[in-house]
Amino acid sequence: VFQAATERQVLAFGTNKNQNDVAPNVILASAVIDIPRAFLTVAEEVKSHRFVARVEKLGMKDGVVTLAINPRLAARIPTDVQARLDAARQQIVEGRLIVPAAEF
């Protein structure tokens, strides 16, 4: 995908880890999952005897998912879009904006 994005000079997003350096001229940002933090969250529940078996859905609100903007391309994000992005991120963290999730 990143090779195709590079060839066509279109923007792409990385996922699961910070992939901004994989194709630094086309990856605008990466959604980064902090797997160790997710495991630590569950381990703390187990340790304190609060763990209940369930499908766990952790995200920005839990500090497990972050958005890493590629600093090389950050200037391409219009100021008003960056402000809206920052506001949405804050609302997610505060629990005022719920991100839809696919049910499996």
C-alpha positions in Angstrom: 0.0 0.0 0.0 2.7 2.4 0.9 4.6 1.7 -2.3 1.5 2.4 -4.3 0.9 5.6 -2.4 4.5 6.6 -3.0 4.2 5.9 -6.7 1.0 7.8 -7.1 2.0 10.5 -4.6 -1.2 10.2 -2.5 -1.4 10.3 1.3 -1.7 7.2 3.4 -2.1 6.3 7.1 0.0 3.8 9.1 -1.6 1.5 11.6 -0.8 -0.5 14.6 2.6 1.1 15.1 4.2 4.4 14.0 4.9 3.7 10.4 5.7 7.3 9.5 9.3 6.5 8.5 8.3 3.6 6.2 7.2 6.1 3.5 7.9 9.5 5.0 6.7 11.5 2.0 3.2 10.0 1.9 2.3 8.7 5.4 0.4 11.6 7.0 0.0 9.9 10.3 -0.1 6.5 12.1 -2.6 5.1 14.5 -0.3 3.6 17.2 -1.4 0.8 19.5 0.5 0.4 22.7 0.1 -3.3 23.2 2.3 -3.4 26.4 0.0 -0.8 28.0 -3.1 -2.8 27.0 -1.6 -5.9 28.7 -0.7 -3.9 31.7 -4.2 -2.6 32.0 -5.6 -6.2 32.1 -2.8 -7.4 34.4 -3.6 -4.7 36.9 -7.2 -5.9 37.0 -6.1 -9.5 37.5 -3.7 -8.4 40.3 -6.4 -6.4 42.1 -9.0 -9.3 41.6 -11.2 -7.1 39.5 -10.7 -8.9 36.2 -13.8 -10.2 34.5 -13.4 -12.3 31.3 -14.7 -10.2 28.3 -13.8 -8.8 24.9 -11.6 -5.8 25.8 -11.9 -2.7 23.6 -9.2 -0.2 24.6 -8.5 3.0 22.7 -7.5 6.6 23.0 -9.6 7.1 26.1 -7.6 4.4 27.8 -4.2 5.7 26.5 -3.7 2.5 24.4 -4.2 4.1 21.0 -2.5 7.4 19.9 -2.3 9.3 16.7 1.3 10.0 15.6 1.3 12.8 13.0 4.3 12.6 10.6 6.3 15.7 11.4 7.5 15.9 7.8 4.0 16.3 6.5 2.3 18.1 9.5 2.4 21.4 7.6 0.1 19.9 5.0 -2.7 19.7 7.5 -4.7 22.9 7.4 -4.8 24.8 10.7 -8.6 24.5 11.0 -8.4 20.7 10.4 -5.6 20.4 13.0 -7.8 22.3 15.5 -10.7 20.0 14.8 -8.4 17.0 15.2 -7.1 18.2 18.5 -10.7 18.9 19.7 -11.9 15.4 18.7 -8.9 13.8 20.4 -9.7 15.7 23.6 -13.4 14.7 23.4 -12.4 11.1 22.9 -10.1 11.1 25.9 -12.8 12.8 28.0 -15.4 10.3 26.9 -17.6 12.9 25.2 -17.0 11.5 21.7 -17.5 7.8 21.2 -15.7 6.3 18.2 -17.9 3.7 16.5 -16.5 0.2 16.5 -17.2 -2.8 14.4 -18.8 -5.7 16.3 -17.4 -9.2 15.7 
